[in-house]
Amino acid sequence: MFIAFGPLVALACAAAWQRLQWRIDRLLLLFLAGLCGGALVLLINNGAIGMVVELRPSNGMMGPINRNFAALACGLAIIAGTGLIGHLITTPKLRRGVAVAVGFPLAIALAALLTLLVLLHSRGGYISTVAGLSVWLVAYLAPSAVRGNGYPSVLFPAVFVLVAISSLSWGSYFAMQTSGRSLVEASAVGFPLVEHPTVGLVELLQQVLTGRFDLAHEASKNYEARVQLLVLAADLFHQRPWLGWGPDAWPLLQAFAPSAELRDLNQFHNGYVQFLVCFGIVGAVLMTIYLAALLTAAIRRRRSGADQLSPPLIATALALLTLLLVFNVSESVPLVKSAASTMMMLAALAALPIATATRVRGSDLG
């Protein structure tokens, strides 16, 4: 629903953009500032300052919210803040005093967010944020490498992101070691929770593919809850493959989950699987067409010579998209408002009319 609102937001943005004579950069900058500030307020209200000051690791929750959702908000804020710092450093017309006054506290906040993310012990948060920052680094450096631009003000944001990736990678490794958790659950890669399972992962997969779900549910009890959720999702998809069960997955778990542990959950912990269960093959085809249309619009904008995002902000948009795509493997990220609003804004940027962008650019040149 939030993603579908993207083109509607694009129409409103285009009208305001044309009247105010803004560049497209300013739209994304305002959103990134709001995203970073809103995520900070959310995290602080749920005890982030105490966790960072005391270096207190999470026990599964952060106040009333799940640590994985807190890690998602944390990762979004880290990438949004990285984009803001990159823009501050590389904007030629921005006064140095303003850049320092805004960038210095922002850098401190990012250091605190990186520390908090390590303390949250969220494997999805580690992997998706590192993936997003890595995409940011590549997307930011690629145009500079092509143009041969290597002066320090261009390279400084890249060094900052490289340090963030390194510190987060090492921090997450040691956090997993001290907490007794592995970065990837054993059962998720084929090693069951019992020493001598009666059914291996390959046989379990065969049972799912052949529709023998009574046996599959029993065999999946040897594995962690997320494997059991995947088997349940396959069973529900098999029952209603075309149109699915509807948009709310919570009642499905309460009604059909084979164990009490799964009935307490409100999602399938995989956004792609949950979408198939809820909307079926028809919904998946429609969503694929919609996303292909947005991607085509974004490519046309890029090739049209219309008003473009600056390199740090292009890198930020791609990094946010990467974080959401990766995190959606372990969580249903549209359930988180900060993630859903980010999807909506990325869709809006892709759908902004090219003609409006060209007119605005022409009036700026005039």
N, C-alpha and C positions, 0 to 999 in steps of 0.2 A: 504494500500500500504506500509506504513512504517512497519507495523507488519510483512507483508510478506517478507520484506527484512531481517528479523531476521536471518534465516538460512544462507543467503548469507554472512551476517556480521560474523556469526559464523565460516564459512570456512576461511575467511580472518584472523580472530582472532586466529583460531587454527594454521594456518601456521606461523603467527608472534610469537605466544606463544611458539610453538615448537622450532623455531629458536632462540628466545631470552631467552628460558628457564625460563620464568616467571611463577609464581604461578597464579592461577585463581583470587585470591584476588586483584592482581594489576590491572587486567582488569577493575573490578568493581570500584576500588578506583579511577582510572583515569576518568572513566565516571562520578562518583559522584562528583568529584572535578570540572569537566567541567560543569555538570548540575547545581551545586550550584553557581559557578562563573557566568555562563551564565544567570541564573535567576536573580542574583543580578544586573548584568549589565542592563538587561531588565527593572527591577523595578526601579533602580536608574535613568535611562534615562527617565522614565515616572513620576518622581516627588516623589519617595518613601521617600527620605531623608526629604524633606519639610513636608510631611504628618506626619512622625514619630516625627520630632523635634517640630512641632506645635501641635501634637496630633489632627490633622484635619481629621475628618471622611470623607469617600467617599460619593459623591452625586450620585453615579451610574456609574461613570467613573473614571479612573485613567490615566490622560493624554488622549491619543487617544484610549486607550484600555478599554474594558469592565472590571468592577471590578471582575466579576466571573473568567475571564481568568487570571487577575492579581492574584487573590486568588489561582488559580490552580498552577501558577508558584511559588507563595509564599509557598504553601504547599509542592510542590516537593523539593524546596530548603531547607525547614525545615527538612524534612525527610532525604535528602541527607546529610545535615550538621550533623544531629544526628548520621548517620552511620559513618561519618568521625571522629567525636569525640569519638564514641564508639571504633573504631579501634585504634585511637591514645592512648587511655587509656589502652586498653587490650593487645596491642602488646608487648611482653616481650623484644624483641631485640631493640626496638626503644629508642633512648636516651631521657632522661627526659627533657633536655633543648629543643630539637626539638619538643617534644610533647607540651610543654608549649608555645613555640613560635608560633606554628600553632594553637593549641587548644584554647588559650585565645582570640585572635581576632575572631575566629570562633564562640565561645560562645557568644561574644558581638553581632556578626552579627545575630545569631539565636534569641537572645532576641529582636533585632530590627525587625526581620521578624515576630515574634509572635505578637509584638505590631502592626505592619502594617496589619497583617491578621485580627486582631480585628477591626482596623479602616476601613477596606474595607467593612464591613457589608455584607459579602457574606455568606449566610446560607449554600450553598454547600461547600464552603471553610472550614467553621467551622466543619461541620459534617464529611467530608471526611478526614480532617487532624487529627482530634481527633481519628477517626477510625483507620487511618494508624499508628498513634503513639501508640495506644492501642495494635494493633497487633505487633508492634515492641517490646513493653514491654513484652508481653506474649512469643513471639518467642525467645527473648533474654534470659529471665529468665528460660524458660523450661529446656534447657540443663544443666544449672547450678544447678537447683533444682534436676535433676536426678543424676548428679554427686556429689552433695553435696558441690559444690564450692561456698562459700559465703564470701570470703575475700573482703575487701573494694574496691580494684581496679576493681573487677567484678561488684559490686553492684552500684558503683558511676554512670555509665551511666543510670542504671535503675532509680535511684533517680532523675537524671537530666530530664529524659523523663516524670517521674511522675509529677514533678513540671511543666513541659511544658504543659502537659495535663490539670492539674488543673488550671493553669493561663489562658489557652486558653478557657477552659469551662466557668470559671467565667467571663472572659473578654467579651466573645461573648454574654453571658446572659445579662450583663449590657449594652452592645452596642445595642442589640436588644430592650431593654427597653427604652433607651434614644432616639433611632431613630424612635420608634413607629412601628417597624416591628416585627412580631412574627417569631420565629425560623422556624415554618412551617406555610405557608399561610393557612388561614381558609378554603378557597375554595378547597384547595388540599386535605383536610381531610373530605370534605363533606358539609362544610358550605358555601353557595353561597354568592355572593357579594350583592345581594338584599335581603330585609327583608322577602318578601313573594314570593318565586320562584314558577313558574307555573309547573316546572318539577324538581323533586328531583334527586339526584345523582344516585340512584338505577334505576329509570326510564330512565335516560340518558344512563346508561350502557346497559339496555335492548334494547334501540333504536339502539345503536351501534352494539350490538351482532346480532340483527335481520336485520341489513342493512338498517334501516330507517334513512339515514344520513341527509335528508332534515330537518326532525324534530330534529335530534341530533344537527346539526349546530345551529339551532335557539335556542334550549334549552341551549347550552353551552355558549351562550352570557351572561348568568347569573353568569358565573364563570370566574376566572382569565384567562389570556392569555394562560397559560400552559395547562390548561384543554382543551381550544379550540384547541390548537395545537395537543393534543392527539386525539381528535375527528377527526381532519383533517387527521392526520396520519392513523387512522383506516380506513377512507374513501378511501385514496389513496392505502393502502394495499389491501383493499377489491376489488379495481378495477384491480390491477395487483399483485396477491398474489405470483406467482411462481418466476418470474425473477425480479420483481421490476421495478423501473423507471430509474435506472442508478445512478452513484456515486455522482452526484451533486444535493444537496437538495434545494439550493437557488432558482432556477427557479420554482420549484414546489410551494413554498410559494408565489412567485410573481404571479403565474398563477392561483392557486386554492384557496388561502386563502379567506375566506368569508368577512374579514374586513381589513381595511387599516392598523390597528395596527399590524396584523400578516404579512402583505405583506412587512413590513419594516425589518422583521427578516431574518436571513440567515441560521437558523438551527431549529430543532424541540425541542431543549432543553431536549433531552433524547437520548443518543447515541444508546441505544438498539432499541428503536422504529425507529430511523432514519435509522439504518442498515436494519431493516426489510422492510421499505419503499423503500430504494434504491436497495436492492439486493434480496428481497423476500425470500421465503422458501428455494429455492435451494441455495442461497448465505448463509443463516443461517446454513443449513446442512453442507456445505463445510467448513465454518468457525468453526463450532463445531468439525468437524473431525480434522481440522488443530490444534486447541487448545488442543484437546485430545492427538494428537501426540506429541505436545510440552510437555504436562504434563507427558506423559509416559516417554519421554526422560529424563525429569528432575528427575523423580522417579528412573529410571534406573541408572542415574548418582549418585544419593544419595546412592543407595544400592551397587554400584560397588566398593566402596572404592577408587574411583579416587580422584584427587586433589579437595578439598572441600573449600567452602567459610568459613571464620571465623564466629563465632556466631553473632557478630554485623552486619556483611555484609549479612548473611542469613536473619536476622531480617529486615534489610533495604530493601532488595529485596521484601520480603513479604509485608512490609509496603507500598512501592511504588505501588505494585500491588493492595493492598487494597484501597489506595487513588484513584487510577484511576478507579477501579470498582465502588466505591461509587459515585464519582463525575460524572461518566458517566450517572447516573440516572437523573441529573439535567442539564447537559451540554453534548454536543458532543465533548468529550475530544480529539479525534484524530485531530480536527481542530487546536489544539494548538501544535506548533512545539516541545516545550519542553516535552509535554506529549507523542507525537507520537514517539519521539526519545527514550524516556524511555521505551515505549512498545517494540520498536525494540531491545534495549539492553537486556531487560528481555527475549525476545524470543531467542536472540543469546546465552545468558548464558545457557538456557535450551537445545539448539540444539548443543552446543559444543560437538564434538566427544569424546566418552568415551575412545576409544583406545588412542587418542592423550594425553588425560589427564593422563592416566595410565603410558604412556611412559615418560612424563615429570616428573611425581612423582618419577618413578624409577630412572631416571637420577639424580634427586636431592639427593636421598638416596645414590646413588653411589658416 
